[in-house]
């Protein structure tokens, strides 16, 4: 090489804060959906490849194309007979490995012991939110109320704000009218919609129904959304396949109320980390660098009060 020719600098990796991922150690902790036979019905189909340990080293290997500044651990449907074990486990991970940065814990909001369990979880300095998937219909078209209308479930939900807790809501889009009522009735509780409202049906009718439903909840200022979990079984994860979903959510919620997340290792069933995050990058390439940084990093820091450098 000529002395006057300098080697190309190593590309600077994009900084990210992953707003939704999981860790599990199946040798230490029982997760019925990962350990029991037969496997449960799952929206991505056969998930047997997930039946392996997934820890920090595995995650960082998947995310090696990006500079991970922080992460949000989301509850993993831990053994229901041990409702406190998961946050003890996460506390060990935080102390020993530095990840995750913050966590979303699980508590059955309609359980008789919901109040003391929520108080116990809120005492962990890294716990920011609670997830309890409310009862939902398997398909649109059923007018009967879902779990968010249950009196006991709502009583549990009302305990979150006084404890400084958010709520991570995973429910299909045809229950978003109930989510909108919940958000209006509890304007002081931040609600984080998981996995884009689950827009699995990509037909014209399916996307129209999903968009209408998401517009209802987007009208509530205390609601934000994680853009993740948008893979479609049997189809490759590509920017083209998911462009409409991503851009519709940004249009409805605005950049400040959207966050990109990996949902790894689960979304590894649909594509690699690079394919998914590279797809996000391609979809929002026309946004300003500041808006892109907000989607990939800063919004998660703010919505989950992570205490990281903005």
Secondary structure, DSSP 8 states (H G I E B T S, - for coil): --TT----------EEEEEEE--B-TTT---HHHHSSS----TTS--GGG-S-B-HHHHHHHTTTSEEEEEEEE-----TT-TTHHHHHHHHHHHHH---SEEEEE--TTSTTHHHHHHHHHTSTTEEEEE------SSTT--S--GGG-HHHHHHHTHHHHTT-EEEE---GGGHHHHHHHHHHTTTS-EEESGGG-----SHHHHHHHHHHHHHHHTSTTEEEEE-----TTS---HHHHHHHHHHHHHHH-GGGEEE---BTGGGGT--HHHHHHHHHHHTTTS-HHHHHIIIIIHHHHHTT-----
